[in-house]
Amino acid sequence: MRLRNLHTFLTVARLGSFHSAATQLHASQPAISARIAALEDELNVQLFVRDKRGTHLTPRGTQLLPYAEK
C-alpha cells in the first residue's frame, strides 16, 4: 500500500471532495482519482460513493479511516 494513496484517501475523506483534495495536495483532480482507484483496486473495495450531493465514505471506507489516521 502506497503511503501517498493512503494520505490522499484521508484528505478526500476529511474534505468530502476530490476537487478540494486536489487543491490541498497540489495535484490534478484526475491524479487524485487515479490514486483512489489504485487504492480501491489494491484493497478490492469501493471506498467512496460519488453523487450529486458530494463524496461520501462507503462502510469499507469508514473502516479504513481510523487506520489511515494513524
N, C-alpha and C positions, 0 to 999 in steps of 0.2 A: 504494500500500500504506500503510495507516494504521499509524503507529508504535505506537499503543495496542494494535492487534490483534497486532502482532509481539511486543510486550512480554508480552502475555497468553499467546501461544504459548510463549514462553520460560519463563514462570512455570509453566504447566501441564506442560511437558516436564521441568523441574527437579524439581517436586514430585510428578509422576506422578498428579495428581488434579485434577479440575475443582473439586471442593469445597474442597480446600486452597488452590488458586489464588484462588478467590473470597474466601476468608477473608483471605489475604495482601493481595489487591488491593482489599479493602473494597468488593466488588461482590457481586451475587447470582450464584448458580450459573447461572441462565438467561442472565444478561448475559455471563458467560464463554463459555458455549456459543454464544451468538449471535456473539461476536467471532471465535471459532474458525471457525464456519460461514462467516462473511463472508470470512475469510482463505482458507479452503478453496475457496470459490466463486471468489474472485479469481484464485487460482493454479490452479484446476481440478484439484486433487489432494486426496486424503484424507491428513491429517497424523497422525491418531491412530486407534488401534484401542481401542475401549472394550468391555471384557468384565467378567466376574465377578471376575477377578483384578486389575483396575485399568485404568489408561490407559497405553498404550504407543505410542511413535512408530512410524509406518509407515516404510518405506525412504525415501519422499519427505520425511517429517518429519525423519528423521535427516540428510538432505541439507540441509535448511533450517536446522538447528540452528546450525552454525558461522556462517552469515550473520546469524542473529538475535543471536548472542552478540557480534558486532562492533558 
